[in-house]
């Protein structure tokens, strides 16, 4: 009898330990996946940032959902998904000018940030996109500004911007003859001349003096058919490093006028969370990583964008990433952002239509000026 009793005790102990082992295993829950919506990153930098985060996090797994990197198309897709009230994605990297509209439509969740946001560490004016007095709905992560690239073998230095007004045909390759790119470029010319009508006329001259398919402007520049080219700083990797035949022949300059004042319209991308996601805490964990120096340096080096934090302009390692970063430091507090308004998408669409019609000779200068001034009345 004792033998049977002993066997029963041993069996009970086996089941007890087995149960303990099961409990321990059940506590090691699989990571919670969150989906991040963003534009297509041709450099692959975001993929690497996500992979690094996924390898470190014990609780969160990020999956990228990439769409078009063309501004108007990306906005259309993201806003359409958000308005459908289904959680196709948990978080998103969106442009600054979309925030007002998305907040108005109650698409965004207030961000539960573990640290106080120090606006003095960021470009002046960028905080206007972040939210209201009570909540932050968008956190700046990426800063991209207009850069003037020039062929050293064809130009006598960067010459700042004198060549735009006096340039010969074929001198200037311009990015964006349609969409939001076109509008950003046009606003730069308005800022340059400090006059809407004169700025739009100068912008049209730049396009007329270099007629090419918009998708080929960079190829034409690299082939030597244009001496100067306006493009975003994020294109520097493609221009100066991705093509060995011209990488040593390309110089770059920040977009400033002849008197040294800034005139480039700057765009920024920030992190927001879908109001309907059940995984807010996981999204915030990823935001904390995006805001870390490790992720920021990876983004700067991989994408070629400008440092978004003031302190990074004193880091010699970062300054070595691109030759124009030291000059960019001088305009850190003079970046010109597009206006914060909850109807930006609608008003900018009207401005783009009128501007395109004027450029193509199908609309009047007066109509283009009216719509652009309506849009830019709140430019900082």
C-alpha positions in Angstrom: 0.0 0.0 0.0 2.8 2.3 0.9 4.3 1.6 -2.5 1.1 2.6 -4.3 0.9 5.7 -2.2 4.5 6.7 -3.0 3.9 6.2 -6.7 0.9 8.4 -6.6 2.9 11.1 -4.9 5.6 10.9 -7.5 3.0 11.1 -10.3 1.4 14.2 -8.7 4.8 15.9 -8.4 5.5 15.2 -12.0 2.2 16.9 -13.0 2.9 19.8 -10.6 6.3 20.5 -12.1 4.9 20.1 -15.6 2.2 22.6 -14.8 4.8 25.0 -13.5 6.8 24.7 -16.7 3.6 25.4 -18.7 2.9 28.5 -16.6 6.4 29.8 -17.2 6.1 29.2 -21.0 2.7 30.9 -21.1 4.2 34.0 -19.5 6.6 34.3 -22.5 3.9 35.7 -24.7 4.7 36.3 -28.4 5.5 39.9 -29.4 2.6 42.2 -30.3 2.9 43.2 -34.0 2.2 46.7 -35.0 2.0 48.0 -38.6 3.7 51.2 -39.5 2.4 53.0 -42.7 4.8 55.2 -44.6 6.1 56.2 -48.0 8.4 54.0 -49.9 12.0 54.4 -48.7 14.3 53.7 -51.7 17.4 53.8 -49.4 16.1 50.8 -47.3 17.0 52.8 -44.2 13.6 52.4 -42.5 13.7 48.6 -43.0 17.1 48.6 -41.2 15.7 50.8 -38.4 12.7 48.5 -37.9 14.9 45.4 -38.0 17.2 46.8 -35.4 14.2 47.7 -33.1 12.6 44.2 -33.6 15.8 42.5 -32.6 16.0 44.5 -29.4 12.3 44.7 -28.3 10.9 41.9 -26.1 7.3 43.0 -26.5 6.8 44.6 -29.9 7.3 43.6 -33.6 7.0 46.4 -36.2 5.9 45.6 -39.7 6.3 48.2 -42.5 3.4 49.0 -44.9 5.0 51.1 -47.6 3.0 53.1 -50.2 3.9 55.6 -52.8 6.5 58.2 -51.7 4.7 60.8 -53.8 3.1 63.2 -51.4 -0.4 63.5 -52.9 -0.8 59.8 -53.5 0.5 58.9 -50.0 -2.0 61.2 -48.4 -4.8 59.8 -50.5 -4.1 56.2 -49.4 -3.4 56.9 -45.7 -6.4 59.2 -45.2 -8.7 56.8 -47.1 -7.7 53.9 -44.8 -8.1 56.1 -41.7 -11.6 57.3 -42.7 -12.7 53.6 -43.2 -12.5 53.2 -39.4 -10.7 49.9 -39.6 -7.3 49.3 -38.2 -5.2 48.6 -41.3 -2.2 50.1 -39.6 -1.4 51.1 -36.0 1.0 54.0 -36.6 2.2 56.1 -39.4 5.0 58.5 -40.6 3.1 61.4 -42.1 3.9 64.9 -43.4 3.6 67.9 -41.1 0.8 69.5 -43.2 -1.5 66.6 -42.8 -1.7 66.8 -39.0 -4.3 69.5 -38.8 -6.7 67.7 -41.1 -6.1 64.3 -39.3 -6.7 65.8 -35.9 -9.9 67.6 -37.1 -11.2 64.2 -38.3 -10.2 62.5 -35.0 -7.8 60.1 -36.7 -4.9 60.5 -34.3 -4.3 59.3 -30.8 -2.7 61.6 -28.2 0.9 60.4 -27.7 1.9 59.2 -24.3 5.4 60.5 -24.3 7.7 59.5 -21.4 9.8 62.6 -21.7 9.1 66.3 -22.0 9.3 67.7 -25.5 11.9 70.4 -25.6 10.9 72.6 -28.6 14.2 74.5 -28.4 16.0 71.4 -29.6 13.9 71.5 -32.8 13.6 74.0 -35.7 11.5 77.0 -34.9 7.9 76.6 -35.9 7.8 72.8 -36.1 6.0 72.5 -32.8 2.9 74.2 -34.4 2.2 70.8 -36.1 2.5 68.7 -33.0 -0.9 69.3 -31.4 -2.6 71.7 -29.0 -2.0 73.0 -25.5 -3.1 69.7 -24.0 -1.9 66.9 -26.2 0.8 65.9 -28.8 -0.5 64.0 -31.8 2.6 64.1 -34.0 6.2 63.8 -33.1 8.9 65.1 -35.6 11.4 62.5 -36.7 12.7 63.4 -40.2 13.6 66.8 -41.6 14.0 67.3 -45.3 14.8 70.7 -47.0 15.6 72.0 -50.5 19.2 71.7 -51.6 20.8 73.2 -54.6 23.1 70.7 -56.3 25.6 71.7 -59.0 28.1 70.1 -61.3 31.5 71.2 -60.3 32.8 70.4 -63.8 30.3 72.8 -65.3 29.7 75.5 -62.7 32.0 78.1 -61.2 31.1 77.3 -57.7 27.5 77.2 -56.4 27.0 80.9 -57.2 24.1 80.8 -54.8 21.0 81.7 -56.8 22.1 84.4 -59.4 21.9 81.8 -62.2 18.1 81.3 -61.8 17.2 84.8 -63.1 20.0 84.9 -65.6 20.5 81.3 -66.5 20.6 80.0 -70.1 18.3 77.3 -71.4 19.3 73.9 -70.0 21.0 75.5 -66.9 18.6 74.4 -64.3 16.9 71.0 -63.7 13.9 71.4 -61.4 12.3 68.7 -59.4 8.5 68.8 -59.4 6.4 70.2 -62.2 3.3 68.6 -60.7 1.8 67.7 -57.4 3.0 68.9 -54.0 6.6 68.9 -55.2 5.7 71.6 -57.7 4.0 73.7 -55.0 6.9 73.4 -52.6 9.3 74.6 -55.3 7.1 77.5 -56.3 6.8 78.6 -52.7 10.6 78.7 -52.6 10.7 81.1 -55.5 8.0 83.3 -53.8 10.2 83.4 -50.7 13.3 84.2 -52.8 11.7 87.2 -54.4 9.4 88.2 -51.5 6.7 88.7 -54.1 4.2 86.1 -55.2 3.8 87.2 -58.8 7.5 87.7 -59.4 8.3 84.4 -57.7 5.8 82.5 -59.9 7.2 84.1 -63.0 10.7 83.2 -62.0 9.6 79.6 -61.3 8.0 79.3 -64.7 11.1 80.7 -66.3 13.2 78.0 -64.6 10.9 75.3 -65.9 10.7 76.8 -69.4 14.5 77.0 -69.6 14.8 73.3 -68.9 12.0 71.3 -70.4 12.1 67.6 -69.5 10.0 64.8 -68.2 9.7 65.3 -64.4 10.8 61.8 -63.7 14.1 62.4 -65.7 15.3 65.6 -64.1 17.9 63.8 -62.0 19.1 61.8 -64.9 19.5 64.9 -67.0 21.5 66.5 -64.3 23.8 63.5 -63.9 24.2 63.3 -67.6 25.5 66.9 -67.6 22.6 68.4 -69.5 21.9 70.7 -66.6 24.4 72.6 -64.5 22.2 73.0 -61.4 19.4 71.1 -59.9 17.0 71.7 -57.0 16.1 68.5 -55.1 15.4 67.5 -51.5 18.4 66.7 -49.2 17.1 63.2 -49.0 18.1 62.7 -52.6 21.8 63.3 -51.9 22.6 59.6 -51.5 21.2 58.9 -54.9 23.0 61.8 -56.5 26.4 62.0 -54.9 27.0 58.4 -53.7 24.9 56.1 -55.7 26.4 56.9 -59.1 30.2 56.7 -59.0 30.6 58.3 -62.4 29.4 61.7 -61.1 29.7 61.4 -57.3 32.9 63.4 -57.2 31.6 66.0 -59.6 28.5 67.0 -57.6 28.5 69.8 -55.1 25.7 70.9 -52.8 24.6 74.1 -51.2 21.7 74.9 -48.8 19.0 76.9 -50.3 19.7 80.5 -49.4 19.4 83.8 -51.3 22.3 86.0 -52.3 22.1 87.9 -49.0 22.3 84.7 -47.1 18.7 84.5 -45.9 16.9 81.2 -46.1 14.2 80.6 -48.6 13.8 76.8 -48.9 10.5 75.4 -47.9 11.1 72.6 -45.5 9.0 69.5 -45.1 9.1 67.2 -42.0 7.8 63.8 -41.3 6.6 62.7 -37.9 5.2 59.7 -36.0 1.5 59.5 -35.3 -0.7 56.7 -33.9 -4.0 55.6 -35.3 -6.8 56.6 -32.9 -8.4 53.2 -33.2 -5.4 51.0 -32.6 -5.6 48.8 -29.4 -1.7 48.7 -29.4 -0.9 52.3 -28.3 1.7 51.2 -25.7 3.6 49.2 -28.4 3.5 52.2 -30.8 4.9 54.4 -28.1 7.8 52.0 -27.5 8.7 52.3 -31.2 8.5 56.1 -31.1 10.9 56.1 -28.2 13.3 54.1 -30.3 12.8 56.4 -33.3 13.7 59.4 -31.1 16.9 57.8 -29.8 20.3 58.9 -31.0 20.9 55.4 -32.4 17.9 55.5 -34.7 18.4 59.2 -35.6 22.0 58.7 -36.7 21.0 55.7 -38.8 18.2 57.8 -40.5 20.6 60.7 -41.2 23.3 58.5 -42.6 21.0 56.3 -44.6 18.5 58.8 -46.0 20.7 61.9 -46.3 18.1 64.1 -44.6 19.0 67.0 -42.3 19.4 66.6 -38.5 16.2 67.5 -36.8 17.8 68.1 -33.4 20.0 71.1 -32.7 22.6 69.1 -30.8 23.3 66.9 -33.8 24.8 69.9 -35.7 27.7 69.8 -33.3 28.4 66.1 -33.7 31.5 65.8 -36.0 30.4 62.3 -37.0 27.0 63.5 -38.3 28.6 66.6 -40.0 30.7 64.2 -42.0 27.7 62.6 -43.5 27.1 65.4 -46.1 29.1 68.4 -47.2 26.3 70.9 -46.8 25.4 70.0 -43.2 27.6 72.8 -41.7 25.9 75.4 -43.8 22.5 73.9 -42.9 23.3 74.5 -39.2 23.2 78.3 -39.9 19.6 78.1 -41.1 18.4 75.8 -38.4 16.1 78.5 -36.9 15.1 79.9 -40.3 13.5 76.9 -41.9 10.3 77.9 -43.7 7.6 75.3 -43.1 4.4 75.1 -45.0 1.4 76.5 -43.2 -0.4 74.6 -40.5 -4.1 74.5 -41.4 -6.7 71.8 -41.2 -7.8 72.6 -44.8 -4.3 72.4 -46.2 -5.0 69.5 -48.6 -8.0 71.2 -50.1 -6.4 74.6 -50.5 -3.1 73.2 -51.8 -5.0 71.2 -54.4 -6.6 74.4 -55.7 -3.2 76.1 -55.7 -1.6 73.2 -57.6 -4.3 73.3 -60.3 -4.0 77.0 -60.9 -0.2 76.9 -60.8 0.0 74.0 -63.3 -2.4 75.7 -65.6 -0.3 78.9 -65.5 2.9 77.0 -66.2 1.4 75.2 -69.2 0.0 78.4 -70.6 -3.6 77.4 -70.0 -4.2 79.7 -67.0 -3.5 83.2 -65.9 -0.8 84.5 -63.6 -3.4 86.3 -61.6 -5.3 83.1 -60.8 -2.2 81.3 -59.8 -1.2 84.2 -57.5 -4.6 84.3 -55.9 -4.6 80.6 -54.9 -0.9 80.6 -53.8 -1.4 83.6 -51.6 -4.5 82.1 -50.1 -2.5 79.0 -49.3 0.6 80.7 -48.1 -1.0 83.5 -46.0 0.0 81.5 -42.9 3.6 80.7 -44.0 5.9 81.2 -41.1 
